Amino acid sequence: MDAVHIRGGNALFGETKIQGSKNAVLPVMAAALLIEDISIIENCPRISDVFRMQKLLEKIGCRVSRADRTLLIDARDVSKEMMEGESVTGMRSSLMLLGAMLGRFHEVTMEYPGGCVIGRRPIDIHLKALTRMGVDIEEKDGAFTARAGNLAGNVITLPFPSVGATENVILAAVMARGITVLQNAAREPEIVALCQFLCKSGAIIEGAGGCVILIEGGRKLHGTRFRVPADRIVAGTYLLATLGAGGHVFLREAPAMQMNCVIWLAREMGAEVMITREGITVMTDPVKKPVSCIRTEVYPGFPTDLQSPLMAVLSKAEGKSVIEEKIFEDRFRIAGELCKMGACIRTEGDMAGICGVENLRGCLVNAGELRGGAGLVIAGCMAQGETTVTGRHFIERGYEDICRDLQDLGINIVCG
């Protein structure tokens, strides 16, 4: 059965190692297309989105091999195949191949990408940015073709600091003629990781992590070895699970410097959080303190990917909490499922009001999307009785083995 079963009532105790970052490894895999050589990617998480990206790379001629969590990508014999099929339409991150294929071949045809249903997530911002580099776009029958007879650097200002658009511009710009100045760029740590990989491969990029990035294009790239950083969203999920159920947990290799907003919030809610070079330690009783208002924002603000897990935690706080979702316009889908468990949540537009209840009741709920599924697993840990979360495949898009990790921390949870 495509489900997760949780019997609530246990606190979390022990240690878990945080996996490699989903949102860092996928653009790095796409960037390997730019390199007519072998790229070695270490600490690669074993998640379904990575497997899908691997299939896409193999479809266009890459030779990909895996040894545990190390991925070898040989992109010397890549061809201009159309990007289509379930691996494209079922995964938003397939859009990263747009910039990479333009950089390698100056042309790509692909179906519109998919992924979790959390709003419109239009790709216009990607396409308009690339047209500033000389790319022509032709759309037809659910697909589009992007061509650049003369891919050239330019000054590009994004209307919103989109992570995906920033990645696509960088991937195209490293192979373009001249210098690209990208303004209002996304500042996420995953952008920094992508630029570190490209610079290790011979690219010249300055300003990653800031709002202006300069890319000097046209340099031939070479193979390299790169280690994917730990996943700040997975670490944040397990931190929030500890807040919800209580406990004493060590998150080994959790990237604390990338989690300032989440750690601040946990402390505000009463948790004791200690940071060392090895990771993050969280000690807390089940959190009861509500949050007057928290707003999701681009990095370094509170991440939208942790909004659903936070909503689950706040469903048992003593008092009213408010969440304002400013990144995606349809990311409160978890609210209805939490209400089935006895939560009291009202949503209107981009606002959600959560009135904490004394107890949640285990029942049958559906994940629907990746982070909502993680939030429902947290709710199951907090609830009385057994919770069954269907749609486990959504969760597996970003969590290597959430059942194993939580079992190691003392939760009564099984997948199947």
N, C-alpha and C positions, 0 to 999 in steps of 0.2 A: 504494500500500500504506500502511496506517495504521501506520507504523513509523518508527523512528529508527535509522540505521546509523552506527556509530562504529568507526573503526580506531584502536586505542589506541597509546600510545607517545610521544605528543607532550606537552611541557609547555605551559602557558598563558602567553602573553606578549601585552601590549598593553593596550587600554582598551575598556571597554564602559559604556554609559550605562544606569543602572538604570531600569526602567519604573515607571509609576505603580502604586500598591498595589491589588491585587485585593481584599484584605480591608477596604480603606478605601472604594473607589469603590462597591462594591455597596450598603452601607447608605446612602451618600449618594444613590445613584440612588433607593432606596426612599423616602428622606426627601423627595425632590422631589415625591412624591405629596401631601404635606401643604401644598404651596404652590400657590395658584391664580394662578400667574404662570409666568414662564420662568426656569429655572435653567440656568446655564452652568457646565459642569464641564470643567476643563482637565486635561491630563496623564492622560487616561483610557486605560488600557491596552487594546490590541486583542486581547482574549482571549475564548474561547468563553463563559465565564460572564457576561461583560458583554453579549455579543450575546444570550444567553438572557434576561437581565434586561430588555434593551431590548424584546424580543418581548413579554414579560409586560406591560410598561408600555404598549406600543402596543395590546395586546389589551383593556386596560381604558380606552382612550381618550386616552392621552397621545400627543402629537405629538413624535416624537424625530428629530432630525437630527444628522448627524455630519460634521465637517470635520477630517480627519486624527485627532488625539487630543483634539479638543474636542467635547463632547456638549452639545446643547441639548435640554432637556426642558420641554415646555409641558404643564402638568397642569391647565389651566383647564377642560377638558371631560371629566374622568374619570367613569366610571360604575361601579356595583357589580356587576361581572362576577364569576362564580365563577373562582377561581384553580385551573386544572386543566391537564392535558396534560404533555408531556415536559419543558417548561421548568420546571415545578414539581417533578415527580417525579424529574427528573434533576439537580436543583441544590438543595443544602441551603440556599443563601443566599436562595432564594425565600421562606423563612420570615420574612425581614425585612419582607415585605409585610403580614404579620399586624398588627404594631403600626402601620404606616403607614395601612392601610385602616381600622383601628379609630379612629385619630386623625381621619381624613378623614370617614368615614361612620358610625362607631360600629357597624359590622357588616361581616363578611367571611365567605365560605365558600371553603374551599380544600382541595385534596387534601394528604395528608401529603407533605412535601418529601423529596427524595432527596439525591443527591450521591455522594461516594466512600464505598465500603464499608469503614469503619474503626471498627467497633463499633456499638453500639446508638444512641448519640447521641439519647437520648429528648428529646421536646419538652415533657414534663410541667413542667419548671422554667419554661418560657415561659408555659404556660397558667395555672399556679398563681399566678404573679406577676401576671398580668393580671386574674385573678379578684379580687385585692385592690383593683382599680380599678373594680369593679362590672361586670366582664365575665362573661357566662354562656357556657358552652361546651357544645355539643351535638355528639356524635360519631355518625357513621353511614356505613357502607359505604366505608371508606377515606378519608373526608373529615370535616371538622368545620366547624361554624358558630360564630363568636364574635360575641356581641351585647352592646352596652352601652347601655341606655336612658339612663343618666346616668353618663358616663365621668368619674370623679372621682379626684383625687390622693389618695395615702395613703402611709403608711410601709410600705415593702416591703423585706424582708430575703431575699436570695437564699441558698439552702443551699450554693451553689457559685458562684464568680465567673464565671459563664458569659458569654462575649462576646455570643452571640446573644440571650440573655435580657436582658442589659443593654441592648442596642440596641433590642429590642422595647419594653421598658418606657419608654425615653427617647422613642421615636417616638410612642407612645400618650400619654405624659405631657405633651408639649409642647402638645397640643390638649385635654387634660383640664381640668376645672374644679378650681382650687385648686393646692396645692403637693404635689409628690411627693418623698419622701425615699427614695432607693434605697441600701440598705446592702449591704455585701459585693459591690459592683459590680466588674465587670472593669476592669482598669487599662490595658489594651492601648492603644498609640498610635492604633489605628484607632477606638477609642471617642472619643479626643480629637478626631480628625479629624471624626467625625460631629457632635460637639457644636460644633466650630468652624463647620462649615457651617450648622447650625441657628441659632447665635447671629448669624452674618452675615445670616441671613434674618429676624432679629427675635425669636428665642426668648431666654428668660432661663434659663441653665443655669450652675450653679456646681459646682466640684469634679471636673470631668472629669480623669481621670488618677489620681484617688484612689479610695479604697474607699467613699466616701460621695458621692453626687451629688444635688444639689437641682435640681429642675425646676419652674419657675413656669409653669403651663399657661394656656391660654385666649387667648393672644395671636395676632393675625392675622399670618401670615408673608408675606414678600414675596420676589420673585425676587432672586437674587444671582449673583455669579461666584465660583467656588471652584476652587483648584488642588489636585489629589489629590497627597498626599505620595508619595515613592519607596517601593518595596516592599522592606521589610526582609528578607522571606523569600527573594525572588529574589537580593538582595544576599548573603545568607547562603549560598545555594546556590552561587553563583559563588565566594565565598570558600572554601567547603569543596572545591569542584572544584579550586581552585588548591592547597589543601593535599594533595589526593589525588594529583594529577599533577605537582605542582611548577610553579614559574614565577614571573613578576613581572607583576602585574596591577593596573591602576587601575580601581576601581569608581566611576565618576563619579556623583555625587549619592546615593551610598549613605548611608542615614541612620544614621551611626555612633552617635549618642546613643541610638538605640533598639536597638542591637546589642551592648551592653556584655558580656553573658554569652557571646555567640558570639565576640567579639573576644578576651575573656579566655581562652577555651578554645583558640583558635587560637594565642595566644602561649604557653600552657602546653604545647602540642604542638610548639613549636619554630619557629613562623612569626614573621616580622618583619611587624608590622602598624603602619602609620603613618596617622594621621588628620589631615585638613585640612578646611577649610570646603568644599572642592570634592568631597570623597569619601574613599575608603579605598584605600590602596596595600598590597598583600600581596606579600611576597617570601619564597619558601621552596623548599627541595628537597622531593621527595615525602616527606610526613610519615611517620616511623617510630615516634614515641613513642605508646604506648597511653594510654588514659584509665582510671584505676582504677575510677571509677564516675561517671557523669553521669546526672542525673535530669531528665526533662522536667517543667516546671512552668508555671503561669500566669505571665504577664508580671509582673515583669521577669526571670523565670527562663529556662532554656533552652527554646526553643519546640518543641513537639511537631512542628510542620511541618518542622523541620530534623533530626528524629531519623533518618529514613531516609537522607538524604544523609550524615549523620555515620556511620551504620553502614557505608555503602559505603567511606568513607575508612578507618575502623578495621579493615576486613577485611584490609588489608595492613600494619597496624602490627606492630612487633616486640614481641610479648607479648600478654597478655590484657587486654581492655577489657570493661567492664560498662555496659549502658544499662538504666535503669529508666524505664519508660513509665507516668507517673502521670495522664495526661489521657485517653487512649483505651485501651480494654482489648483492642483487636485491631489494633494498628498495627505488627506485626512481619511483615507479609506479604512484605515485600521479602527477608526472611532466606532463604526457600526459593529464591528466584530467584538471590540471591548465591551460595548453595551450589552451584547449577548451574554457576557460573563458577569454582568451586574454593574458595570461602570456607568457613571453619570456624565456624559459628554455631549456638548452641543456645539455644532460647527455652523459658521456663517461666513461665506467668502473665504478670506485668508485667516480667519480667527477661529480658535477653538477654546471653549471654556470647559474646564474639567473640575467637577466637584467631587472631591475624594470620597470614597465609600469605605466602610469598615472591612468588607470582605469581597473578593471576587470568587465566582463559582466556575469551576472547570466545566467545559462543554465543548462542542464541536465548532471550530472556527476555521476560516479559510485565509491563507496567507495573501494571495492576490498579487503581491509584489515582494521584492527582496527584503527591504528594510521593515515593511509592515509585518512580514513573516517573523523577522527577528524580534520585533516588538511583542508579537503574540506569544512567542516562546518565553519571553521574560514574564509576560502576564501569567502564563501557565505555571511558572516557578513560584509566583506570588499567590496563586489561587488555591482555594480549598478543593480537594478532589482531583479528578483527572481531566486534563485538557488535551484534545486532539487537534493539531494544526495541520490541515490538509494543504496541498500545494508545496510540499517540501522542496520540489525542484526549483522554486523561486529562491528559497533560502540558499540552496547549493550554488547559486550563481555567484555568491560572494563569501560564503563561509565554508571553509574546507571541511570541517566536521564539527558542527555545533553540538551534536549529541555527545561525541567523545569528549570535547572540551568541558561541557557542563557536567558530564558524568564524573570526570576527573575532579571536579569541584564539589561533588557530593549531591548533585541533583538527580532525582529519579526520572530519567529521560531515556527513551529509546526511539530509534528511527525505524520505520517499516510499517 
